[in-house]
Amino acid sequence: PGDADALRALAVAELEEGDPAAALAALEQLPEEGSDAVLRAYALYAAGRSADGLAACPAGADGLALRGQLLRQLGRHAEAAAAFREVLETPALRRAFPQHLLTDLGSNLVASEVAAAGEAGRPAEGVPESLQSLGLSPQDSMELAFNVGVALAGAGQLEDADFLLERALSLGREDLAEQGLEEAEIEVELAAVETERAWLQSLRGRGDEAMAAYSQVLLRGGKNDATVQAVAANNLACLKGTLHVAESLKRLEKVVPLGKAAPVGRKGAPAAKEEERVPEALRPQVYAGAALLCSVPPSGNTPMV
């Protein structure tokens, strides 16, 4: 029993350090049967082995919530939404989670519903009302406010979407400040939300405000995630016309497939698909913008890279 406890603790520590392969190696030394099924399935999820994780996922509240995450990782968004919704709608399952984790499940539910609706070529409608029926509010967390804002934007409710994205920024600043982050670090953490809101401002005809917001994101340079930088450069170039098109395409090629072969990940393992490096909420912007950029004729001697 002591050795088993040590192996479980080692697996958890390896997961916290971002090494799921080492965590799985530790778990493989434990008996297959027992109370470690959720931990095994989570380690497989962290390793990107979603199909294996799904097969290993146990029943129960924790298992169903993890099943939703695994299905999302597999791109099976409608099934993921159904799993999250079942947890939130079933009192016996819901009681297994504290309120902050229920909020996280609600955020995952909304993200999955938005992705599933997008794949079906329709907007996700009735999201705030659906959350309310589950005892949640879009303003319960930054993630919920952001995801519901994205859903409302897709449904054409631009004013309400803008309010929620602004609220997401406010909640994010409060939360990150409480965690002790400096102002510059907070701005980097919230760059994806800023970029999404700038896109929304452009939809509302506020092009100057959108360009100013994108410019601020780009001024932070490499401090931001490469995906956010690419989206900001892409959308700014679309607003400005042909200016900076070549540079924007270079940034885009780092995060979306524009004809290059898939890279190889650490230790020779296949890297995640390029598309998976782009957050679901930002993908419509990236691909629509990439199409626009690639269709813009070069001015002067500017190369189309």
Disulfide bonds with the S-S distance in Angstrom:
none
